[in-house]
């Protein structure tokens, strides 16, 4: 999937008014996800994405983070400069598009490294209900 297509899908699925909003949500989500994955898993996902997107997964890596879902979502919201409920939805959208952009095996490898609550966010997709934290 090309960069423009990925961002366009995030903007469309997330019902975002601007391309810049889709880029901010994508950057915030991928950077925060990349901090939660091992370097190998982040690199494997990044290798299947356009370089501009893969760089977000590799950025800000300070070692494996052990964040719970609430902390992870607050980090995404802060980086996206959005309210937490909006950022949570945008993260679901970005993860949904990411799932479509890379091979199922890479998604499985990455999800295996995540705690159950964060896996549930990724598994939920951008449509339908998600029983995650509402705070």
N, C-alpha and C positions, 0 to 999 in steps of 0.2 A: 504494500500500500504506500503510495506517495505521501509526502508531507501535506500537500494541499488537500488531498483526499481525507487524510486522517483528521486534520483540523476541521474540514468541512463537515465530516460525520459528527464530530464532537459538537460543533455549533448547531447542527440540525437536530440531533437527538436530544441535546440539552436545551433546546429552544433558547439559545443565547442570541442576544441582539447584535453582537459584533464578533468579528473574527478575533479581535484582540481579547475578548472575554474567553473565547474558546482556547486561544493560545495560553492565556494565564492559567486556566483550569488544567490544561494539559501539562504545562510546566510544573505547577505545584504538585499535582498528583504523581507524575512520574519521578520527580525528585524525591518526594517523600517515600514512594514505593522503593526506589533504588536504595535508600538508606536502610530499609528493612530487609533487603535481600543480601545474600553473600555476593561478593564481587563476581564470581563465576556465573551465578544465576542472572544478575543484572546485565552482565556482558552478553550472555546468551540471548536474552530478550532484546537487548539493544542491537545485536547483530542482525535481527530480522526487521528492524525499523529503519526509516530514513535517518541519516546521520544527525540531523537537527533534533530528532526525537530521542534517539539513542543516547545523545549527550546528556539529556535530562536524567536518565536512569543512572548514568555514571557520575553525575555531579553531586557534590556535597557529601560524598561518601566518607563517613568518619568511623566506619566499622559497623558491625551488625547492631542495629537498634532493637531494643526489646520493648517497644512501645505497645501499649494497649490501644484498642480502637479509638477510644475517646481522645487520647493524646495524639494519635495519628491524624484524626480528623481536625483537631485544633491546629495542628501544624499545617495541614493543607489549607485550611481557612485563612490562616495568617499569611501564608505565601501567596494565596490567590487574592488576598484582600477582599474577602467575602464573609458574609455571616455563615456560621457553622452549618445550619440546615441546607443552605444553598450550596456550600462547598461539598457537603456530603453527597448531595445529588449529583453535582458535577463530577466528583470522584467516581461515582458509580458509572456515569456516562463514559468517562475516559477509560476506565477499566473494561467496560463493555466493548468499546472500539478497539482497545488493545487486544482483547481476546480474539476479535475478528481479524486482527492484523498479523498475528503470529501463529505459529503451529500449535496445535493442541498439546503436544508434548512439552513445549516450553512453558505454556500456561500451567500445566500440571506440576512441572518442576518448581516453578516460582510459587505456586499456591501451597505446595508442600512445606515451604519454609515459613509460611505465615501462621500466626495464631488463629484459632477457630473464628474469633469474632471478625478479624480482618478478612479471612477467607469468605465469610458470609457476605461481606460487602461486595467482594469481587464476584461471587457466585450469583448474587441477586440480579445483576444486570441493571440496565437503566429503565426497564419497564416493570410495572407491577409494584407490589409491596415489598418492603424490607423492614424487618423487625429490629433494626439496630437502635442505638441510643438516640434519643430525641432531644437531649439537652443542648 
